[in-house]
Amino acid sequence: MPRLKELEGKYAENATFVAMNVWELDPRRIPGFMESHGANMPAIVALDSIPDGREVNEGFTASGFLGLSEEIMIPKSFIVDQKGLIAWVGHPDFLEGPLAAVIEGSWDAEAFAKELGSETANKAVSSGADSRFAPTTLR
């Protein structure tokens, strides 16, 4: 989260950062976590929306975002482009280069998906997978 907080400050005029909590088995733990890490958290923190009768791994964000990659890992960052489509997926340590390219309009999401070698990512990018979701904003 400190890296996302740093990038949020640097790109504040061109990007919105959201920290998303997924797979939380006990949502009552989140306020304490946020309080203890508040200075290092992006301004917007959200909790995944889990449909009634579903498991924590079946939330809208967990299935819609994390399901786009064969690599199920946390932390994972996503860049949503100006059209509202997922343009990049990866570890937060490698976020800044692609983010700058997306902001300036030079990012080639289709080439990224091919480079990633992910059939799922290729489908998501080439079909224009929509990134919109319905999280619960925590702050």
C-alpha positions in Angstrom: 0.0 0.0 0.0 2.8 2.5 0.6 3.8 2.3 -3.1 0.2 2.9 -4.2 0.0 5.9 -1.8 3.1 7.3 -3.4 1.8 6.9 -6.9 -1.5 8.3 -5.9 0.2 11.5 -4.9 2.3 11.6 -8.0 -0.6 11.0 -10.5 -3.4 12.7 -8.5 -4.5 14.8 -11.4 -4.7 12.0 -13.9 -5.6 8.8 -12.0 -7.8 7.6 -9.2 -6.4 4.9 -6.9 -8.7 2.4 -5.1 -7.4 -0.1 -2.6 -9.8 -3.1 -2.7 -10.2 -5.7 0.0 -11.1 -9.1 -1.3 -11.4 -12.5 0.3 -12.0 -11.0 3.7 -13.4 -13.7 6.0 -14.1 -11.3 8.8 -15.0 -7.8 7.6 -15.0 -6.6 11.3 -11.2 -6.7 11.2 -11.0 -4.1 8.4 -11.5 -0.9 10.4 -8.6 -1.8 12.8 -6.4 -2.7 9.8 -7.2 0.6 8.1 -6.6 2.6 11.3 -3.2 1.0 11.9 -2.1 1.5 8.2 -4.1 4.7 7.4 -1.2 6.9 6.5 0.0 4.3 3.9 -3.4 3.6 2.4 -4.8 5.2 -0.8 -7.6 7.8 -0.1 -10.3 5.4 -1.4 -10.6 1.9 0.2 -13.4 -0.4 -0.7 -14.7 -3.8 0.4 -15.8 -6.4 -2.2 -19.5 -6.8 -2.7 -20.4 -10.4 -2.2 -23.9 -11.5 -3.4 -26.2 -13.2 -0.9 -25.5 -16.8 -0.5 -22.1 -16.7 -2.1 -18.6 -17.3 -0.7 -16.0 -14.6 -0.1 -14.1 -15.7 -3.2 -17.3 -15.1 -5.3 -17.5 -11.4 -4.7 -17.9 -9.1 -7.7 -14.3 -7.8 -7.6 -12.7 -11.1 -6.7 -14.3 -12.9 -9.6 -14.4 -10.0 -12.0 -10.9 -8.8 -11.6 -8.8 -11.5 -10.0 -10.5 -14.1 -12.3 -9.0 -12.3 -15.3 -5.6 -13.8 -14.6 -4.3 -17.3 -14.2 -2.1 -16.0 -11.5 -4.2 -15.7 -8.4 -2.1 -13.5 -6.1 -2.4 -10.6 -3.8 -1.4 -7.8 -4.0 -2.4 -7.3 -7.6 -2.9 -4.1 -9.4 -5.1 -3.2 -12.3 -5.1 -0.2 -14.5 -8.5 0.8 -15.9 -8.1 3.0 -19.0 -10.0 6.1 -20.0 -12.7 3.9 -21.6 -13.3 2.0 -18.4 -11.5 -1.1 -19.7 -8.8 -3.1 -18.0 -5.5 -2.2 -19.7 -2.9 -3.8 -17.4 -2.7 -6.4 -14.7 0.3 -7.0 -12.5 2.2 -6.5 -9.2 2.1 -3.0 -7.8 5.9 -2.7 -8.0 5.6 -2.7 -11.8 2.6 -0.3 -12.0 4.2 3.0 -12.8 5.5 2.5 -16.3 2.2 1.1 -17.7 0.2 3.7 -15.8 2.2 6.6 -17.3 1.7 5.1 -20.8 -2.0 4.7 -20.2 -2.3 8.3 -19.0 -0.5 9.6 -22.1 -2.4 7.4 -24.4 0.5 5.3 -25.7 -0.3 2.0 -23.9 -1.1 -0.9 -26.2 -3.4 -3.2 -24.1 -3.7 -5.8 -26.9 0.1 -6.1 -27.2 0.3 -6.4 -23.4 -2.2 -9.2 -23.3 -0.3 -11.1 -26.0 3.0 -10.5 -24.2 1.4 -11.8 -21.0 0.6 -14.9 -22.9 -2.7 -15.3 -21.0 -5.7 -16.6 -22.9 -7.9 -15.1 -20.3 -6.3 -11.7 -20.5 -6.3 -11.8 -24.3 -10.1 -12.5 -24.2 -10.6 -9.7 -21.6 -8.7 -7.1 -23.6 -9.9 -8.0 -27.1 -13.5 -8.3 -26.1 -13.4 -5.0 -24.2 -14.0 -6.6 -20.8 -15.8 -4.0 -18.7 -14.1 -3.1 -15.4 -17.1 -1.7 -13.6 -18.0 -3.2 -10.3 -20.1 -2.4 -7.2 -17.8 -2.3 -4.2 -18.7 -0.9 -0.8 -16.5 2.2 -0.2 -15.0 2.2 3.3 -13.5 5.7 3.2 
